[in-house]
Amino acid sequence: MATRIRIKPTEEELAKIILREQREAICKACYQVYNNAPFLANASFAATAEIELQNDQFRADFLRIVVTRDVELLEIIEGAKNLVKILQQLMKD
């Protein structure tokens, strides 16, 4: 049976791996928002949703769908603000 030698990555290699994973996570998050929620950019949809949020059942369903994996609404709001900043930077470039 062959012995495997495990080589530990250097700090520089580890930093590159972490940066790559962070960049990939940002791109995936933006992609998911774009693919799963382009309707949110529609003013008519937003106006209808505001009216429908007066309905308790709609409100409960909306929260159940939007808030997943124990994420707080304030975290979603903060994430949306950060995404806007990222997208605005992309538009500048």
DOVO-615403 format. One line per field, with one value per atom (N, C-alpha, C): x negated, y, z negated; atom name; residue in three letters. Coordinates in steps of 0.1 Angstrom, whole numbers, padded with zeros to 4 digits, always signed. Example, Ala and Ser with C-alpha at 12.3 -4.5 7.8 and 13.67 -1.06 7.14 Angstrom:
BEGIN
X	[-0132	-0123	-0132	-0128	-0137	-0129]
Y	[-0057	-0045	-0033	-0022	-0011	+0000]
Z	[-0078	-0078	-0078	-0071	-0071	-0079]
atome	[N	CA	C	N	CA	C]
residu	[ALA	ALA	ALA	SER	SER	SER]
This chain:
BEGIN
X	[-0008	+0000	-0009	-0006	-0014	-0011	-0021	-0019	-0017	-0006	-0004	-0011	-0017	-0023	-0014	-0010	-0001	-0010	-0009	-0017	-0008	-0011	-0003	-0005	+0006	+0004	-0003	-0011	-0017	-0006	-0010	+0000	+0004	-0005	-0001	+0008	+0006	+0015	+0029	+0029	+0041	+0049	+0042	+0049	+0055	+0048	+0053	+0065	+0065	+0077	+0089	+0087	+0097	+0103	+0094	+0099	+0107	+0102	+0109	+0123	+0124	+0137	+0146	+0141	+0149	+0154	+0146	+0150	+0161	+0159	+0169	+0182	+0182	+0194	+0201	+0194	+0200	+0207	+0200	+0205	+0218	+0217	+0229	+0241	+0238	+0249	+0256	+0248	+0253	+0261	+0256	+0262	+0276	+0276	+0289	+0299	+0295	+0304	+0309	+0301	+0305	+0314	+0311	+0320	+0333	+0332	+0344	+0353	+0348	+0356	+0356	+0355	+0356	+0369	+0380	+0393	+0393	+0384	+0384	+0380	+0374	+0371	+0383	+0394	+0406	+0414	+0416	+0424	+0438	+0444	+0458	+0458	+0449	+0448	+0446	+0437	+0434	+0447	+0454	+0466	+0477	+0478	+0488	+0484	+0471	+0466	+0469	+0467	+0470	+0484	+0493	+0508	+0511	+0505	+0508	+0502	+0492	+0486	+0496	+0507	+0517	+0525	+0524	+0531	+0522	+0527	+0519	+0513	+0522	+0517	+0506	+0508	+0497	+0484	+0486	+0474	+0467	+0474	+0468	+0461	+0468	+0462	+0449	+0450	+0438	+0426	+0429	+0418	+0412	+0421	+0417	+0408	+0411	+0403	+0390	+0391	+0379	+0369	+0374	+0365	+0362	+0350	+0347	+0334	+0332	+0321	+0318	+0328	+0327	+0320	+0322	+0317	+0327	+0322	+0330	+0333	+0345	+0348	+0338	+0333	+0323	+0310	+0307	+0295	+0298	+0310	+0314	+0313	+0318	+0318	+0303	+0295	+0281	+0274	+0278	+0272	+0277	+0289	+0294	+0287	+0285	+0277	+0263	+0257	+0243	+0243	+0253	+0254	+0256	+0264	+0266	+0252	+0244	+0231	+0222	+0222	+0214	+0219	+0232	+0237	+0234	+0235	+0232	+0217	+0209	+0194	+0192	+0199	+0198	+0202	+0213	+0217	+0207	+0199	+0189	+0178	+0175	+0163	+0168]
Y	[-0012	+0000	+0012	+0021	+0034	+0044	+0050	+0060	+0074	+0081	+0094	+0105	+0114	+0125	+0137	+0143	+0154	+0167	+0176	+0188	+0199	+0206	+0217	+0229	+0236	+0248	+0259	+0267	+0279	+0289	+0299	+0310	+0317	+0319	+0326	+0318	+0305	+0296	+0295	+0295	+0295	+0307	+0319	+0332	+0332	+0327	+0326	+0317	+0306	+0297	+0304	+0311	+0318	+0329	+0337	+0347	+0342	+0331	+0325	+0320	+0314	+0309	+0321	+0332	+0343	+0349	+0350	+0356	+0347	+0334	+0325	+0326	+0328	+0329	+0342	+0353	+0366	+0364	+0358	+0356	+0347	+0337	+0328	+0335	+0343	+0350	+0360	+0367	+0377	+0369	+0358	+0350	+0345	+0340	+0335	+0346	+0358	+0369	+0373	+0373	+0377	+0367	+0354	+0343	+0341	+0343	+0339	+0351	+0363	+0375	+0387	+0385	+0396	+0404	+0397	+0403	+0414	+0413	+0424	+0437	+0438	+0451	+0456	+0449	+0453	+0462	+0474	+0483	+0478	+0473	+0468	+0456	+0447	+0436	+0441	+0451	+0456	+0463	+0470	+0477	+0466	+0456	+0445	+0438	+0435	+0429	+0437	+0450	+0459	+0458	+0457	+0456	+0442	+0432	+0418	+0416	+0423	+0421	+0425	+0431	+0434	+0422	+0411	+0399	+0390	+0385	+0377	+0365	+0358	+0345	+0348	+0358	+0361	+0365	+0373	+0377	+0365	+0356	+0344	+0335	+0334	+0326	+0333	+0346	+0354	+0352	+0353	+0352	+0338	+0328	+0314	+0311	+0317	+0315	+0323	+0335	+0344	+0342	+0339	+0337	+0322	+0318	+0304	+0303	+0291	+0287	+0297	+0300	+0309	+0322	+0328	+0341	+0351	+0361	+0372	+0382	+0388	+0398	+0410	+0414	+0424	+0420	+0407	+0402	+0403	+0400	+0400	+0414	+0424	+0438	+0442	+0439	+0443	+0437	+0424	+0417	+0424	+0428	+0435	+0449	+0456	+0468	+0466	+0456	+0453	+0449	+0441	+0437	+0449	+0459	+0471	+0478	+0479	+0485	+0478	+0465	+0457	+0460	+0459	+0461	+0476	+0485	+0499	+0500	+0494	+0494	+0487	+0476	+0470	+0479	+0488	+0497	+0508	+0512	+0522	+0517	+0504	+0498	+0496]
Z	[+0000	+0000	+0000	+0009	+0010	-0001	-0005	-0016	-0009	-0013	-0008	-0016	-0009	-0016	-0014	-0025	-0024	-0026	-0016	-0017	-0021	-0032	-0036	-0027	-0023	-0015	-0022	-0015	-0022	-0025	-0033	-0036	-0024	-0014	-0002	+0006	+0007	+0015	+0008	-0005	-0013	-0010	-0011	-0008	+0006	+0016	+0029	+0030	+0023	+0023	+0017	+0006	-0001	+0008	+0014	+0023	+0034	+0040	+0051	+0047	+0035	+0030	+0027	+0022	+0019	+0032	+0042	+0055	+0061	+0060	+0066	+0058	+0045	+0037	+0041	+0043	+0047	+0061	+0070	+0084	+0083	+0075	+0074	+0068	+0058	+0051	+0061	+0068	+0078	+0089	+0093	+0104	+0099	+0086	+0080	+0079	+0075	+0074	+0088	+0098	+0111	+0117	+0115	+0121	+0113	+0100	+0092	+0089	+0091	+0086	+0096	+0109	+0118	+0117	+0113	+0112	+0102	+0092	+0082	+0087	+0099	+0105	+0112	+0113	+0120	+0110	+0114	+0105	+0102	+0112	+0111	+0101	+0102	+0093	+0078	+0077	+0063	+0057	+0066	+0061	+0057	+0065	+0062	+0049	+0047	+0035	+0023	+0024	+0013	+0009	+0018	+0015	+0009	+0015	+0011	-0003	-0007	-0020	-0032	-0028	-0038	-0041	-0033	-0035	-0043	-0055	-0064	-0058	-0050	-0044	-0034	-0026	-0016	-0023	-0034	-0042	-0047	-0053	-0059	-0048	-0036	-0025	-0020	-0019	-0014	-0023	-0036	-0046	-0046	-0045	-0044	-0032	-0021	-0009	-0009	-0013	-0013	-0024	-0036	-0047	-0048	-0044	-0045	-0053	-0058	-0066	-0078	-0085	-0097	-0094	-0083	-0080	-0084	-0091	-0096	-0085	-0085	-0075	-0074	-0086	-0086	-0078	-0079	-0071	-0056	-0052	-0038	-0033	-0041	-0038	-0036	-0046	-0045	-0033	-0030	-0018	-0005	-0005	+0007	+0009	-0002	-0001	+0004	-0001	+0004	+0018	+0023	+0037	+0046	+0041	+0049	+0051	+0040	+0041	+0051	+0051	+0060	+0074	+0076	+0090	+0095	+0086	+0090	+0094	+0087	+0090	+0104	+0107	+0120	+0131	+0128	+0139	+0141	+0131	+0133	+0142	+0140	+0148	+0162]
atome	[N	CA	C	N	CA	C	N	CA	C	N	CA	C	N	CA	C	N	CA	C	N	CA	C	N	CA	C	N	CA	C	N	CA	C	N	CA	C	N	CA	C	N	CA	C	N	CA	C	N	CA	C	N	CA	C	N	CA	C	N	CA	C	N	CA	C	N	CA	C	N	CA	C	N	CA	C	N	CA	C	N	CA	C	N	CA	C	N	CA	C	N	CA	C	N	CA	C	N	CA	C	N	CA	C	N	CA	C	N	CA	C	N	CA	C	N	CA	C	N	CA	C	N	CA	C	N	CA	C	N	CA	C	N	CA	C	N	CA	C	N	CA	C	N	CA	C	N	CA	C	N	CA	C	N	CA	C	N	CA	C	N	CA	C	N	CA	C	N	CA	C	N	CA	C	N	CA	C	N	CA	C	N	CA	C	N	CA	C	N	CA	C	N	CA	C	N	CA	C	N	CA	C	N	CA	C	N	CA	C	N	CA	C	N	CA	C	N	CA	C	N	CA	C	N	CA	C	N	CA	C	N	CA	C	N	CA	C	N	CA	C	N	CA	C	N	CA	C	N	CA	C	N	CA	C	N	CA	C	N	CA	C	N	CA	C	N	CA	C	N	CA	C	N	CA	C	N	CA	C	N	CA	C	N	CA	C	N	CA	C	N	CA	C	N	CA	C	N	CA	C	N	CA	C	N	CA	C	N	CA	C	N	CA	C	N	CA	C	N	CA	C	N	CA	C]
residu	[MET	MET	MET	ALA	ALA	ALA	THR	THR	THR	ARG	ARG	ARG	ILE	ILE	ILE	ARG	ARG	ARG	ILE	ILE	ILE	LYS	LYS	LYS	PRO	PRO	PRO	THR	THR	THR	GLU	GLU	GLU	GLU	GLU	GLU	GLU	GLU	GLU	LEU	LEU	LEU	ALA	ALA	ALA	LYS	LYS	LYS	ILE	ILE	ILE	ILE	ILE	ILE	LEU	LEU	LEU	ARG	ARG	ARG	GLU	GLU	GLU	GLN	GLN	GLN	ARG	ARG	ARG	GLU	GLU	GLU	ALA	ALA	ALA	ILE	ILE	ILE	CYS	CYS	CYS	LYS	LYS	LYS	ALA	ALA	ALA	CYS	CYS	CYS	TYR	TYR	TYR	GLN	GLN	GLN	VAL	VAL	VAL	TYR	TYR	TYR	ASN	ASN	ASN	ASN	ASN	ASN	ALA	ALA	ALA	PRO	PRO	PRO	PHE	PHE	PHE	LEU	LEU	LEU	ALA	ALA	ALA	ASN	ASN	ASN	ALA	ALA	ALA	SER	SER	SER	PHE	PHE	PHE	ALA	ALA	ALA	ALA	ALA	ALA	THR	THR	THR	ALA	ALA	ALA	GLU	GLU	GLU	ILE	ILE	ILE	GLU	GLU	GLU	LEU	LEU	LEU	GLN	GLN	GLN	ASN	ASN	ASN	ASP	ASP	ASP	GLN	GLN	GLN	PHE	PHE	PHE	ARG	ARG	ARG	ALA	ALA	ALA	ASP	ASP	ASP	PHE	PHE	PHE	LEU	LEU	LEU	ARG	ARG	ARG	ILE	ILE	ILE	VAL	VAL	VAL	VAL	VAL	VAL	THR	THR	THR	ARG	ARG	ARG	ASP	ASP	ASP	VAL	VAL	VAL	GLU	GLU	GLU	LEU	LEU	LEU	LEU	LEU	LEU	GLU	GLU	GLU	ILE	ILE	ILE	ILE	ILE	ILE	GLU	GLU	GLU	GLY	GLY	GLY	ALA	ALA	ALA	LYS	LYS	LYS	ASN	ASN	ASN	LEU	LEU	LEU	VAL	VAL	VAL	LYS	LYS	LYS	ILE	ILE	ILE	LEU	LEU	LEU	GLN	GLN	GLN	GLN	GLN	GLN	LEU	LEU	LEU	MET	MET	MET	LYS	LYS	LYS	ASP	ASP	ASP]
